Amino acid sequence: MPPSMTGKLDGGEPCVFVAGAAEASSITIEACSPDDRADLQRMADHALGVGFLEATRIAAQSGLVAKTGSKAVGLLVIESAGDVMSLPVIVVDAAYRRRGVGQLLGLAALSRHPDQEWISAAWISGAEIPADRLLRRIGFAPSHRVRDYWLEDSLRRGFTCPLCGHPCRCDAMIYRRHPDASGSR
Ligand SMILES: CC(C)(COP(=O)(O)OP(=O)(O)OC[C@H]1O[C@@H](n2cnc3c(N)ncnc32)[C@H](O)[C@@H]1OP(=O)(O)O)[C@@H](O)C(=O)NCCC(=O)NCCS
């Protein structure tokens, strides 16, 4: 029998996902609160680049936070983009990666808008797309590549990419998810 991982969506309903990460059983998924900002800021500065996710932006957006005890170890931002939902940011604390936390966040987001189409621009970091496997797992499929995806944004807001510096010249792979999609195994 495959190992299962359990979590709680905010509101307290328990949920069980069959996946390979028993350690994620102590993780809860909650709506982002001001208490989480310091942890989230540190995590985002390190993984996505200093200034990419300012405190004001975290506060203004609809975010889901993965927590262990009172420590925030993952963040997923949900935005509405016209008639589709967008997942512009997903990040997990480096010490908690590869334990199913990202997948737990992704499934929690989808469960809030189950009948909608989703879109996500995934960072192409050198030869890798760190979120590729995670997105496919929860039913997204790659659509097309966009060159210099964050260039204008990094010039306007002044953030520094952890891979290429400032301004950011990284490309993005656009992924889409139809409401009836099932994830890959
Ligand atoms: C991408 C990220 C959010 C994944 O979070 P995570 O909690 O480690 O993901 P999970 O443990 O839920 O893994 C989900 C799947 O992705 C795979 N995976 C996770 N990180 C991976 C990586 N860096 N490279 C390749 N595959 C990876 C896992 O093996 C798993 O697949 P499997 O079930 O077939 O084994 C995390 O690595 C991260 O924060 N990276 C830095 C920020 C980033 O690049 N964010 C995406 C920007 S678009």
The ligand as an SDF file (V2000), in Angstrom:
LIG
                    3D

 48 50  0  0  0  0  0  0  0  0999 V2000
    9.1860   23.7490   -6.7690 C   0  0  0  0  0  0  0  0  0  0  0  0
    8.8930   23.5540   -5.2900 C   0  0  0  0  0  0  0  0  0  0  0  0
    7.7850   24.5060   -4.8670 C   0  0  0  0  0  0  0  0  0  0  0  0
    8.4540   22.0820   -5.0580 C   0  0  0  0  0  0  0  0  0  0  0  0
    8.0240   21.9570   -3.7010 O   0  0  0  0  0  0  0  0  0  0  0  0
    8.1780   20.5460   -2.9460 P   0  0  0  0  0  0  0  0  0  0  0  0
    7.4630   20.6510   -1.6620 O   0  0  0  0  0  0  0  0  0  0  0  0
    9.6000   20.1760   -2.8990 O   0  0  0  0  0  0  0  0  0  0  0  0
    7.4020   19.5680   -3.9350 O   0  0  0  0  0  0  0  0  0  0  0  0
    6.8060   18.1330   -3.5990 P   0  0  0  0  0  0  0  0  0  0  0  0
    7.6340   17.5080   -2.5130 O   0  0  0  0  0  0  0  0  0  0  0  0
    5.3350   18.2570   -3.3540 O   0  0  0  0  0  0  0  0  0  0  0  0
    7.1050   17.3560   -4.9290 O   0  0  0  0  0  0  0  0  0  0  0  0
    6.1580   17.2290   -5.9760 C   0  0  0  0  0  0  0  0  0  0  0  0
    6.8390   16.5100   -7.1210 C   0  0  0  0  0  0  0  0  0  0  0  0
    7.8420   17.3540   -7.6820 O   0  0  0  0  0  0  0  0  0  0  0  0
    9.1260   16.7020   -7.6420 C   0  0  0  0  0  0  0  0  0  0  0  0
   10.1140   17.7620   -7.3950 N   0  0  0  0  0  0  0  0  0  0  0  0
   10.1280   18.6270   -6.3450 C   0  0  0  0  0  0  0  0  0  0  0  0
   11.1660   19.4730   -6.4850 N   0  0  0  0  0  0  0  0  0  0  0  0
   11.7990   19.1470   -7.6280 C   0  0  0  0  0  0  0  0  0  0  0  0
   12.9400   19.6710   -8.3160 C   0  0  0  0  0  0  0  0  0  0  0  0
   13.6590   20.6930   -7.8490 N   0  0  0  0  0  0  0  0  0  0  0  0
   13.3130   19.0870   -9.4700 N   0  0  0  0  0  0  0  0  0  0  0  0
   12.6200   18.0490   -9.9750 C   0  0  0  0  0  0  0  0  0  0  0  0
   11.5100   17.5000   -9.3800 N   0  0  0  0  0  0  0  0  0  0  0  0
   11.1200   18.0530   -8.2270 C   0  0  0  0  0  0  0  0  0  0  0  0
    9.0250   15.7050   -6.5080 C   0  0  0  0  0  0  0  0  0  0  0  0
    9.9330   14.6430   -6.6350 O   0  0  0  0  0  0  0  0  0  0  0  0
    7.5920   15.2470   -6.6720 C   0  0  0  0  0  0  0  0  0  0  0  0
    7.4730   14.3180   -7.7300 O   0  0  0  0  0  0  0  0  0  0  0  0
    7.2000   12.7850   -7.3990 P   0  0  0  0  0  0  0  0  0  0  0  0
    5.9420   12.8000   -6.5680 O   0  0  0  0  0  0  0  0  0  0  0  0
    7.0390   12.1810   -8.7250 O   0  0  0  0  0  0  0  0  0  0  0  0
    8.3860   12.3000   -6.6210 O   0  0  0  0  0  0  0  0  0  0  0  0
   10.1800   23.7980   -4.4290 C   0  0  0  0  0  0  0  0  0  0  0  0
   11.2240   22.9920   -4.9210 O   0  0  0  0  0  0  0  0  0  0  0  0
   10.6490   25.2500   -4.3940 C   0  0  0  0  0  0  0  0  0  0  0  0
   10.1880   26.0400   -3.5850 O   0  0  0  0  0  0  0  0  0  0  0  0
   11.6110   25.5990   -5.2940 N   0  0  0  0  0  0  0  0  0  0  0  0
   12.1770   26.9410   -5.3240 C   0  0  0  0  0  0  0  0  0  0  0  0
   11.1570   27.9660   -5.7980 C   0  0  0  0  0  0  0  0  0  0  0  0
   10.6160   27.6090   -7.1640 C   0  0  0  0  0  0  0  0  0  0  0  0
   11.3570   27.2650   -8.0750 O   0  0  0  0  0  0  0  0  0  0  0  0
    9.2860   27.7380   -7.2750 N   0  0  0  0  0  0  0  0  0  0  0  0
    8.6170   27.5250   -8.5140 C   0  0  0  0  0  0  0  0  0  0  0  0
    8.6360   28.8240   -9.2520 C   0  0  0  0  0  0  0  0  0  0  0  0
    7.5270   28.7100  -10.6320 S   0  0  0  0  0  0  0  0  0  0  0  0
  1  2  1  0
  2  3  1  0
  2  4  1  0
  2 36  1  0
  4  5  1  0
  5  6  1  0
  6  7  2  0
  6  8  1  0
  6  9  1  0
  9 10  1  0
 10 11  2  0
 10 12  1  0
 10 13  1  0
 13 14  1  0
 14 15  1  0
 15 16  1  0
 15 30  1  0
 16 17  1  0
 17 18  1  0
 17 28  1  0
 18 19  1  0
 18 27  1  0
 19 20  2  0
 20 21  1  0
 21 22  1  0
 21 27  2  0
 22 23  1  0
 22 24  2  0
 24 25  1  0
 25 26  2  0
 26 27  1  0
 28 29  1  0
 28 30  1  0
 30 31  1  0
 31 32  1  0
 32 33  2  0
 32 34  1  0
 32 35  1  0
 36 37  1  0
 36 38  1  0
 38 39  2  0
 38 40  1  0
 40 41  1  0
 41 42  1  0
 42 43  1  0
 43 44  2  0
 43 45  1  0
 45 46  1  0
 46 47  1  0
 47 48  1  0
M  END
$$$$
